[in-house]
Amino acid sequence: MQAETRRLTPESEQIAYAAMLLAQGRLVAMPTETVYGLAADATNAQAVAEIYAAKGRPSFNPLIVHAPDLETAARFGRLDAEARRLTEAFWPGALTLVVPLRPDAGLASLVTAGLDTVALRVPAHPVAQDLLHAFGGVVAAPSANPSGRISATTAGHVLDGLQGRLAAVIDAGPCEVGVESTIIGWQQGIPVLLRPGGLPPEVISDCLGTRLLPPTPDPGRPAAPGMLSSHYAPAASVRLDAATAAAGEFHIGFGAVSGDVSLSKSGDLVEAASKLFDLLHRADASGKPIAVAPIPAHGLGAAINDRLRRAAAPR
């Protein structure tokens, strides 16, 4: 356990300080448009190991490499024509691409969990961009929360889960998207949806002109981050598709189902995604079992339901 985690503001001198911490092999939580990420120098094996130690993360679960721009990302992974088409349409943004790892990439082996692929993303958040440019390299950055628990969408969430396990968190307020990035990979040359997220799969399919297929992963060895069956989980049990709450449950509503709190009273999936983890944190703090109202499966609803199924999975 490190000394108390420093809470930084997104001012240039504090971002420079955070970049210095990264260069020293320390851990820094940074805001992105999706969730807060627990960042470390992706080329520093000890620093990356500290991510796994801080999160309690299984070493077979790979990490996403965050780069400041496409040119930098392309130094670490091979981007074919389809991948380039997606980067032109959606980078910077809430899209991660799993592509072949370049043999000379120089990443710490823990980043890819021994796979011959690498997960790459260029975040859009201005503070993440400022930090990456100030650091002058790439960072490995899973969500800044204990492994398998609810992802952090505010600096307060980061500190609640990881206080003393990282050097600093840059507090830039709540994340706009509120769920992790969508992850796309290729199997036998066919694009597959490895993880639904902040970019709806329909718009990716439209860009590629083909339907995304589901992956055929090995459940014991995930091909991409966030593919473990139990993940994003509160300490309390979670019951899904609950139009009403049972006695003693904390009820998270949506649309016409009001609940104790609501992801979106108007049924807006964008609002629901942005509030999902925050309300799961609130529900978990109640000490009660959690019930969640039905969520439509289209658009961002696919990502929301994916996170909820993993939160509710046996563990």
Secondary structure, 3 states (H helix, E strand, C coil): CCCCCEEECCCHHHHHHHHHHHHCCCCEEECCCCCCEEEEECCCHHHHHHHHHHHCCCCCCCCEEECCCHHHHCCCECCCHHHHHHHHHHCCCCEEEEEEECCCCCCCHHHHCCCCEEEEECCCCHHHHHHHHHHCCCEECCECCCCCCCCCCCHHHHHHHHCCCCCEEECCCCCCCCCCCEEEEEECCEEEEEECCCCCHHHHHHHHCCCCECCCCECCECCCCCCCCCCCCCCCCEECCCCCCCCCCEEEEECCECCCEECCCCCCHHHHHHHHHHHHHHHHHCCCCEEECCCCCCCCHHHHHHHHHHHHCCC
